Amino acid sequence: MPGRDAFIELMRKHGLMVQIKRRKRYKTTDSDHPYRKYDNLIKDIVPSRPNEIWVSDITYIETEEGVCYLSLITDAYSHKIVGWAVGETLETIYPLRALRMALSTIDEETASMLIHHSDRGSRYCSYAYVRELKKHGIRISMTQSGDPLENAIAERANGILKSEWLYKMNIPTIAACIIELNRIIDFYNRQRPHRSIGMKTPETVHRQFGPQKRCWRNSWNVREPVPLE
């Protein structure tokens, strides 16, 4: 039997892959702003425990009522989505809401040993967001080049939610979107095994420590695309 990647390549070569309908693209990152931008602190770090590094990102979701924006915070070690929020706009209040949800899961001592990594968009650089991080003693890390690989774990979480669920659904309203995301994120965390953490669920790995068995080379220190889990 061919391996997973070889099988996918064989399917692609013979035109048997299901084509995902590409949606309209919406800009979610605005790096042209006056706020301070921080260095990338996680470039050479492989996380070895939960709540060592959180990665954040914003993506869009189309509903029949209009587009809305999903703010996610994902634990880089376990790949568990620890905080999320949906908003009708890209205002900072929604990423802040996701951050506060994530913070509600840990104590202050844990927060003081945490690195928060994101792109250099205005929401994450804003005074309100940075103030919340600093209030808890969290170190701030940001991408430098705009390369998605610098925030690969966050990008991958977004990609999984969209390709496996959201792209296949007709969502009537933003309120319905929030209900669906409650269900989807719970399934993602508790029931969906991930190849990059040894075919375990994020919830299981979030209770562990030490290196996790991975099915491909580490996405933190190679400069090539990493397949969805």
N, C-alpha and C positions, 0 to 999 in steps of 0.2 A: 504494500500500500504506500502511495506517495505521502510525504509529509504535508502539513496544512498549507504552507506557502507554495509548495510545488503543485498541489491540487488546485489552488486558486489560480496560479499562473496557467495551468492547463485549461481550466475553464475559460479564462480570459482569452487565451489564444484561439479557442474555438467559438468565441462569441456567445458563451453560455452564461455569462455573468448577468445578474439582474441589474438593470440601469436605474439608479436612483434619480428621480426627477430633481433637477437643480432648481432651487428656489431663488427668488430675488435676493441679492446680497445687501445687507445693511451694515453700515460702518458702526462699530462699537468701541473703537479706540481712538481717542483724540490726544495725540502726544504734543501738540502745539499749544502749550499753555505756560503760564509764568511760575508754576509751582516747582519746588525742588524735586529732582529725580535722583534716585538712590542707586548705588552700585549693585551688581549681581553678586550676592553672597553665597549662592548655592552651586556655582558652576562646577566645583570639584568635590561636592559632597554627595555621598550615597547615604540616604537616611537609614538609620538602624533601629528606629523605634517610632511608635506613633507620637503625634504632636511634636515632632522635631521640626518639620517644615510643612506649612500649609501653602497651597498654590491657589491662586484666584483668577477667575476669568469671567467675562460677560459674553453671552451669546443671544441671538434673537430667535424668537419662535413666532411663526405666522398662525393667526387664528382668523376665522371668518369675520370677526369683529375688528381685526387690525393686528399689527405687530406688537409684541411685547418682548421684554428683555429679562433673561434669566441670569442672575448673579450666582456663581457657584464658588464654594471654598472646598477644596479636596485635600485630604491628608496625603502627602507625597509617599509615605511609607506604606500605608494600607490601601490607598486609593479609595478610601471611604469618603463620601460627600458628607462633610460635617456641618455645612451651613449653606443655605440657599434662600433666595427671595426672587419674586417676580414683580416687575414694575411696568407701567405703561410708557415710561420715559427712561432716559439714561441718567437721571438725577442720582447724586451720590447717596441719597437716602436708602436706595435699594441695596447696593453693595454693603452699606453700613448695617442694614438689617440682616444680611447674610452673615456678616462678620460677628454680629452680636449673638446670632443663633449658635455659631461655632464656639464662641467664647463661653456660652452657657454650659458647654459640655466639659469644661476643664476648670481647674482651680488657678489661683494667681501664681503659685509656684511653677506650675506647668507652663503657664503663659510666659513667664519670665525667661524660659529656656527655648522659646519658639522663634522661628524665622517665618515671616510672612512674605511670600514671593508673588509678584504680579507683573503685568506689563506696565508701561510708563504712562498710561492713560490718565486723563485729568481726574477721574473719579478716585483712583487709588493714590494719586499725588495730592489730592485736595486737603485743605487744612483740617476738615472734620474727620476724614478717614485716618490721616496720619496721627492726629491727636488721639484718636481712639486706640491705635496701636501703641503709641508711646505711653499712654495711661497705664497699660498693662505690662510695660517693659518688653514688648515684642520687637525684635530686630526686623528692619525693613530691607527687603531685597527686591530688585526690579530687573527686568530684561534690559539689555543694552542695544541690541542690533535690530530688534523687531522680528527676528527669526522665531517662528513658532516653536522650534526645537528648544528654545530657552525657557519655554513654559509648556513642555510636552505633556506632562501629566494632566494639567488643566485642560489643554486642548483635546486630549484623548477622552476625558470624561465627557466633555461637550459632544464629541463625535459619536460616542457610544449612545448617549441619550437620544441624539437626533436620528442616527442611522438605524437603530434597532427599534425605536418606538415612534418618535415625534414625526418623522418624515412619512410614516405609514398611516398617520391619523388625520382626520378632518376635525379640527378643534373649533367648536362654534364660538366660544367666548373666552376672554381672559380668565374669568372666574372658573370656567370648566378646565382651562389649562392648569390652573393651580391645583385643582382636585386630581387631575391626571398625574401631575408631577409628584404629588404626595405618594401616590401608588407606585409610580415608576422608580423614584429614588429609593423608596423602601425596598423594592425588589432588587435594584442595582446593588444596594449595600448588603442585603441579608441573604439573597438567594443566587445571584449571578456569579459564577466562578470566573476568575480572571487568570489568563495564562501568564501574565507578568508577575503574579504572586503565587505561582505554583498551583493553579487551579483551585484556589481557596476563594472564599468570599471576602470582601473588604471588612465586614463586621468581624469575621473570625481573626483576620490578620491584625485588626486594630487592638486586639487583646494580647498580641504577641510582641516579642522583641527579637533582635538579631536578624541576620541575613535571611532573605526569602529566596527560595528556588525560583529562578526565572527561566522562561523558555526561549529567550533570545538575549542578545547582548544588551548591556545596560544602557538605557536611553539617556542617562545623565552625562555620559562621557564619550559618546560616539556621535559623529556628525552625519547621520543618515536617517531617513524617515523610519519611524517605528510603527509596525502594523497595529491596528486595533486589536484589543485583547479578545 
